[in-house]
Amino acid sequence: MKENTDRIKEIAGHYFNGTISPKDEFTLFRYLSGSKDNQKKFREWESEWEYSHIPNGNDIQHLNLLRREIFKARNRKKRLLRATVSVAAAIGIIVTIFSIRHEPAKENIDNKDFIVEVPSGGKSRLLLPDGSLVWLNSASSLTYSAGFNSDSRTVILSGEAYFEVAQNESLPFEVLSQGCRFTVLGTKFNISAYNNDSDVIAVLMEGSLSFESEEDNVLMKPGNLVCYNKSDGTTAVDMTNAELYKSWINGKIKYDDITLPSLLNRLSRQYDTEIILLTSDFNKKSFRVSFTEDQSIETVLDALKKILPISVSQKDKKYYIDKVQD
């Protein structure tokens, strides 16, 4: 048993260092899902690693390059532990938390946050300390405190994420985003809550999910779609094909019912390009789409021209969409 635990601890070290293999990641996830004691042990290993790991010059140079390439510099009032994400357009990239310390002295981290950020055009997957899995979509971020899984399981989402939450009845899992609160014990769901989108959209695949805003409280069932309008605070509940709303984690863009402005916003983030809609004629008309991410943005826009009366032009690396004039 001790030999097995030692092996898991070694795998956890690879996770903290960002060198874990997909096979070992699965082994670690299975271990964390096994019991609360395993999750507690993982947190202990994490603390040990944080306090003892002193990266060499090459590590620091590599991480600084990653930060310069991937993240925009931000001024923050409170002190933060940053989560550096190795991001690519491919699926299944593992998010790794690096704790950079030039001195081995211990430090109180109770008031610090972990922030995982994914730039436009990227996508990544994160294993939380409680064993929950989170897929982050393009131009999204997830924030959680150093006390996550000890005194609470609360995360703050900006953007879109698909969650597979580890069950813990004594410590509910909460997602805060755009003035909304989602509370769950153990389930699978997707939330889209981008700053520049007019709505927060949550879709439940399995289990139960509680949605709360200042005006409404909805207990969601599998297949439910909740649409919260940020401008007027209204909430609409409907049934949908929930699996479509997580298709993005498999490199697909599939919707049975989406408007052109909403789709173009998603494509703009997905392909890290600016798409400008010059007409409002399609704001309330919905349609069905199905694309894969290996298709170029030009191919996708050409396909849209075949199902909608629109024109597409390009100038200064921007795409302009307008209605075809009669």
C-alpha positions as a printed NumPy array, in Angstrom:
array([[  0.   ,   0.   ,   0.   ],
       [  2.824,   2.413,   0.897],
       [  4.525,   1.627,  -2.41 ],
       [  1.314,   2.491,  -4.238],
       [  0.951,   5.77 ,  -2.292],
       [  4.564,   6.646,  -3.038],
       [  3.877,   6.115,  -6.726],
       [  0.789,   8.368,  -6.596],
       [  2.827,  11.026,  -4.806],
       [  5.435,  10.799,  -7.557],
       [  2.692,  11.245, -10.179],
       [  1.335,  14.238,  -8.237],
       [  4.813,  15.759,  -8.409],
       [  4.735,  15.428, -12.186],
       [  1.326,  17.147, -12.153],
       [  2.67 ,  20.085, -10.119],
       [  5.72 ,  20.328, -12.406],
       [  3.634,  20.223, -15.574],
       [  5.225,  17.008, -16.855],
       [  2.383,  14.551, -16.194],
       [  1.422,  12.109, -18.962],
       [ -2.228,  11.502, -19.973],
       [ -2.006,   7.967, -18.522],
       [ -0.683,   9.21 , -15.172],
       [ -3.261,  12.003, -15.11 ],
       [ -6.019,   9.397, -15.348],
       [ -4.375,   7.438, -12.499],
       [ -4.221,  10.588, -10.37 ],
       [ -7.876,  11.475, -11.104],
       [ -8.983,   7.964, -10.146],
       [ -7.014,   8.25 ,  -6.892],
       [ -8.582,  11.624,  -6.029],
       [-12.06 ,  10.283,  -6.749],
       [-11.481,   7.384,  -4.367],
       [-11.97 ,   9.117,  -1.017],
       [-11.799,  12.384,   0.916],
       [ -8.613,  11.124,   2.6  ],
       [ -6.976,  10.851,  -0.813],
       [ -8.007,  14.405,  -1.638],
       [ -6.612,  15.616,   1.697],
       [ -3.337,  13.807,   1.017],
       [ -3.158,  15.471,  -2.407],
       [ -3.491,  18.901,  -0.777],
       [ -0.683,  18.018,   1.645],
       [  1.571,  17.021,  -1.254],
       [  0.654,  20.242,  -3.017],
       [  1.63 ,  22.297,   0.041],
       [  4.91 ,  20.396,   0.376],
       [  5.688,  21.056,  -3.269],
       [  4.815,  24.752,  -3.006],
       [  7.109,  25.271,  -0.037],
       [ 10.038,  23.194,  -1.271],
       [ 10.099,  23.648,  -5.034],
       [ 12.712,  26.12 ,  -6.212],
       [ 12.713,  26.266, -10.006],
       [ 16.01 ,  26.499, -11.833],
       [ 16.877,  29.304, -14.223],
       [ 15.635,  27.412, -17.247],
       [ 12.259,  26.773, -15.569],
       [ 11.843,  30.429, -14.677],
       [ 12.853,  31.563, -18.156],
       [ 10.426,  29.078, -19.741],
       [  7.538,  30.151, -17.524],
       [  8.215,  33.829, -18.118],
       [  8.184,  33.218, -21.869],
       [  4.873,  31.413, -21.54 ],
       [  3.404,  34.286, -19.583],
       [  4.58 ,  36.847, -22.126],
       [  3.202,  34.81 , -25.011],
       [ -0.108,  33.757, -23.492],
       [ -1.275,  36.228, -20.913],
       [ -1.944,  39.949, -20.979],
       [ -0.342,  41.802, -18.092],
       [ -2.873,  42.849, -15.488],
       [ -2.561,  45.114, -12.446],
       [ -4.231,  43.516,  -9.457],
       [ -4.676,  45.026,  -5.992],
       [ -4.482,  41.751,  -4.131],
       [ -1.602,  39.307,  -4.242],
       [ -2.219,  36.299,  -6.44 ],
       [ -0.702,  32.919,  -7.153],
       [ -0.974,  32.689, -10.94 ],
       [ -1.841,  29.499, -12.729],
       [  0.148,  29.265, -15.953],
       [ -1.693,  27.435, -18.689],
       [  0.023,  25.595, -21.493],
       [ -2.551,  26.274, -24.176],
       [ -3.041,  25.091, -27.742],
       [ -6.037,  24.812, -30.019],
       [ -5.99 ,  21.042, -29.587],
       [ -8.106,  19.221, -27.039],
       [ -6.806,  17.762, -23.788],
       [ -4.019,  20.14 , -22.809],
       [ -3.476,  19.894, -19.06 ],
       [ -3.479,  23.04 , -16.952],
       [ -0.609,  23.064, -14.468],
       [ -0.269,  25.323, -11.457],
       [  3.248,  26.656, -11.03 ],
       [  4.269,  28.244,  -7.753],
       [  7.36 ,  30.357,  -8.462],
       [  9.455,  30.962,  -5.368],
       [ 12.959,  32.388,  -5.464],
       [ 13.341,  31.765,  -1.725],
       [ 12.401,  28.512,   0.059],
       [ 10.882,  30.368,   3.024],
       [  7.312,  29.411,   3.865],
       [  4.569,  31.942,   3.241],
       [  0.943,  32.262,   4.29 ],
       [ -1.154,  31.662,   1.141],
       [ -4.601,  31.683,   2.762],
       [ -5.556,  35.011,   1.18 ],
       [ -4.31 ,  34.181,  -2.3  ],
       [ -6.15 ,  32.962,  -5.35 ],
       [ -5.335,  30.579,  -8.152],
       [ -6.267,  31.942, -11.572],
       [ -6.398,  29.794, -14.696],
       [ -6.637,  31.793, -17.921],
       [ -7.107,  30.624, -21.498],
       [ -6.536,  33.131, -24.329],
       [ -8.654,  33.525, -27.452],
       [ -8.168,  30.61 , -29.807],
       [ -7.186,  28.26 , -26.973],
       [ -8.788,  25.603, -24.84 ],
       [ -7.64 ,  23.708, -21.77 ],
       [ -8.56 ,  21.174, -19.119],
       [ -8.097,  21.551, -15.366],
       [ -8.159,  18.991, -12.567],
       [ -9.264,  20.724,  -9.348],
       [ -7.959,  19.58 ,  -5.939],
       [-11.312,  17.923,  -5.093],
       [-11.134,  15.717,  -8.184],
       [-13.553,  17.796, -10.261],
       [-12.724,  18.249, -13.942],
       [-13.182,  21.564, -15.744],
       [-12.783,  22.245, -19.457],
       [-12.18 ,  25.96 , -20.162],
       [-13.103,  27.362, -23.553],
       [-11.442,  30.163, -25.499],
       [-11.034,  33.565, -23.774],
       [-12.112,  32.169, -20.382],
       [-10.759,  32.195, -16.847],
       [-11.446,  30.341, -13.604],
       [-10.519,  31.634, -10.142],
       [-10.523,  29.704,  -6.862],
       [ -9.018,  30.316,  -3.435],
       [ -6.152,  28.528,  -1.715],
       [ -8.744,  27.153,   0.727],
       [-10.67 ,  25.375,  -2.023],
       [-11.903,  21.947,  -0.876],
       [-11.158,  22.715,   2.779],
       [-13.611,  25.451,   3.786],
       [-15.498,  25.817,   0.481],
       [-15.69 ,  24.694,  -3.139],
       [-16.396,  28.01 ,  -4.839],
       [-15.033,  29.045,  -8.231],
       [-15.492,  32.258, -10.21 ],
       [-15.993,  31.843, -13.947],
       [-15.524,  34.375, -16.715],
       [-16.266,  32.885, -20.122],
       [-17.346,  29.309, -20.823],
       [-16.628,  26.065, -19.019],
       [-17.896,  22.499, -18.871],
       [-17.842,  20.928, -15.395],
       [-17.793,  17.345, -14.161],
       [-18.069,  17.866, -10.416],
       [-16.855,  15.342,  -7.825],
       [-19.59 ,  14.589,  -5.316],
       [-19.241,  15.897,  -1.763],
       [-22.56 ,  16.375,   0.038],
       [-20.954,  18.155,   2.987],
       [-19.268,  20.757,   0.78 ],
       [-21.419,  21.926,  -2.153],
       [-19.707,  23.094,  -5.329],
       [-20.535,  26.684,  -6.364],
       [-19.925,  28.624,  -9.569],
       [-20.214,  32.423,  -9.432],
       [-20.471,  34.336, -12.694],
       [-22.013,  37.567, -13.986],
       [-24.227,  38.036, -10.925],
       [-25.412,  34.41 , -10.973],
       [-24.783,  31.566,  -8.55 ],
       [-24.893,  27.879,  -9.5  ],
       [-24.853,  25.337,  -6.675],
       [-24.338,  21.584,  -7.105],
       [-23.37 ,  18.47 ,  -5.161],
       [-22.183,  16.34 ,  -8.083],
       [-23.194,  16.695, -11.718],
       [-22.253,  17.575, -15.304],
       [-23.142,  20.968, -16.758],
       [-21.98 ,  23.748, -19.086],
       [-22.031,  27.488, -18.377],
       [-21.397,  30.231, -20.92 ],
       [-20.969,  33.643, -19.268],
       [-18.782,  35.929, -21.332],
       [-18.555,  39.613, -20.441],
       [-19.491,  40.747, -23.945],
       [-22.455,  38.363, -24.325],
       [-25.928,  39.592, -23.439],
       [-26.945,  36.323, -21.75 ],
       [-25.628,  33.788, -19.272],
       [-26.551,  30.314, -20.524],
       [-26.413,  27.176, -18.384],
       [-27.242,  23.668, -19.62 ],
       [-27.498,  20.601, -17.367],
       [-26.421,  17.166, -18.643],
       [-26.613,  15.034, -15.481],
       [-27.681,  15.451, -11.849],
       [-29.289,  18.615, -10.5  ],
       [-28.185,  22.228, -10.515],
       [-29.535,  25.225,  -8.626],
       [-29.491,  28.582, -10.434],
       [-29.843,  31.823,  -8.467],
       [-29.967,  35.476,  -9.455],
       [-31.369,  38.507,  -7.641],
       [-34.771,  37.901,  -9.236],
       [-35.041,  34.121,  -9.715],
       [-34.227,  30.726,  -8.276],
       [-34.472,  27.664, -10.547],
       [-33.78 ,  24.017,  -9.73 ],
       [-32.57 ,  22.627, -13.043],
       [-33.178,  19.077, -14.289],
       [-31.188,  17.199, -16.967],
       [-31.898,  18.718, -20.372],
       [-32.829,  22.107, -18.916],
       [-31.394,  25.271, -20.437],
       [-31.467,  28.429, -18.315],
       [-30.954,  31.742, -20.112],
       [-30.352,  34.759, -17.869],
       [-30.556,  38.166, -19.561],
       [-27.966,  40.428, -17.96 ],
       [-29.583,  43.68 , -19.048],
       [-33.092,  43.196, -17.625],
       [-32.46 ,  40.366, -15.119],
       [-35.079,  38.036, -16.623],
       [-34.663,  34.26 , -16.703],
       [-36.04 ,  31.788, -19.241],
       [-36.054,  27.985, -18.816],
       [-36.371,  25.541, -21.707],
       [-35.593,  21.957, -22.701],
       [-32.75 ,  21.329, -25.16 ],
       [-30.355,  18.734, -26.537],
       [-27.858,  19.269, -23.739],
       [-25.025,  17.267, -25.316],
       [-24.67 ,  19.856, -28.085],
       [-23.599,  22.471, -25.552],
       [-20.481,  20.562, -24.585],
       [-19.496,  19.612, -28.143],
       [-16.804,  22.307, -28.055],
       [-14.642,  20.201, -25.723],
       [-14.353,  17.674, -28.567],
       [-13.442,  20.282, -31.163],
       [-16.943,  20.721, -32.6  ],
       [-19.342,  23.658, -32.953],
       [-22.87 ,  22.274, -32.98 ],
       [-26.161,  24.028, -32.212],
       [-29.742,  23.228, -33.083],
       [-30.904,  26.752, -32.298],
       [-28.531,  29.731, -32.423],
       [-28.708,  33.278, -33.773],
       [-26.097,  34.748, -36.098],
       [-24.784,  37.333, -33.565],
       [-24.285,  34.6  , -30.96 ],
       [-22.56 ,  32.302, -33.421],
       [-20.239,  35.032, -34.706],
       [-19.238,  35.9  , -31.128],
       [-18.302,  32.269, -30.561],
       [-16.397,  32.035, -33.844],
       [-14.539,  35.262, -33.074],
       [-13.293,  33.841, -29.77 ],
       [-12.644,  30.389, -31.18 ],
       [-10.531,  31.573, -34.108],
       [ -9.053,  34.579, -32.275],
       [-10.174,  36.982, -34.978],
       [-12.516,  39.97 , -35.182],
       [-15.841,  39.425, -36.943],
       [-18.084,  42.464, -37.348],
       [-21.799,  42.078, -38.074],
       [-23.122,  45.066, -40.038],
       [-26.815,  44.171, -39.999],
       [-29.435,  43.496, -37.331],
       [-31.712,  41.492, -39.647],
       [-30.572,  38.182, -38.166],
       [-30.665,  39.093, -34.475],
       [-33.852,  37.131, -33.742],
       [-33.631,  34.425, -36.421],
       [-32.149,  31.119, -35.28 ],
       [-30.76 ,  28.241, -37.318],
       [-28.849,  24.973, -37.018],
       [-25.078,  24.659, -37.508],
       [-22.43 ,  21.942, -37.275],
       [-18.715,  22.585, -37.793],
       [-15.42 ,  21.129, -36.638],
       [-12.495,  23.198, -35.371],
       [-10.12 ,  21.813, -38.001],
       [-12.057,  23.822, -40.572],
       [-10.661,  27.285, -41.275],
       [-12.659,  30.41 , -40.462],
       [-12.939,  31.073, -44.211],
       [-14.501,  27.642, -44.738],
       [-16.971,  28.207, -41.9  ],
       [-18.026,  31.631, -43.178],
       [-18.41 ,  30.274, -46.712],
       [-20.695,  27.568, -45.327],
       [-22.807,  30.211, -43.567],
       [-23.227,  32.036, -46.881],
       [-24.909,  28.908, -48.265],
       [-27.612,  28.861, -45.592],
       [-28.063,  32.587, -44.964],
       [-28.386,  35.551, -47.358],
       [-25.172,  37.19 , -46.157],
       [-22.022,  38.584, -47.729],
       [-18.518,  38.24 , -46.276],
       [-15.651,  40.65 , -46.853],
       [-12.212,  40.952, -45.275],
       [-10.104,  44.017, -44.568],
       [ -7.184,  44.598, -42.191],
       [ -7.493,  41.042, -40.854],
       [-11.13 ,  41.662, -39.897],
       [-14.199,  39.96 , -41.346],
       [-17.33 ,  41.974, -42.137],
       [-20.722,  40.266, -42.389],
       [-23.663,  42.015, -44.046],
       [-27.023,  41.164, -45.531],
       [-27.083,  40.479, -49.244],
       [-28.812,  43.423, -50.872],
       [-31.827,  42.632, -53.037]])
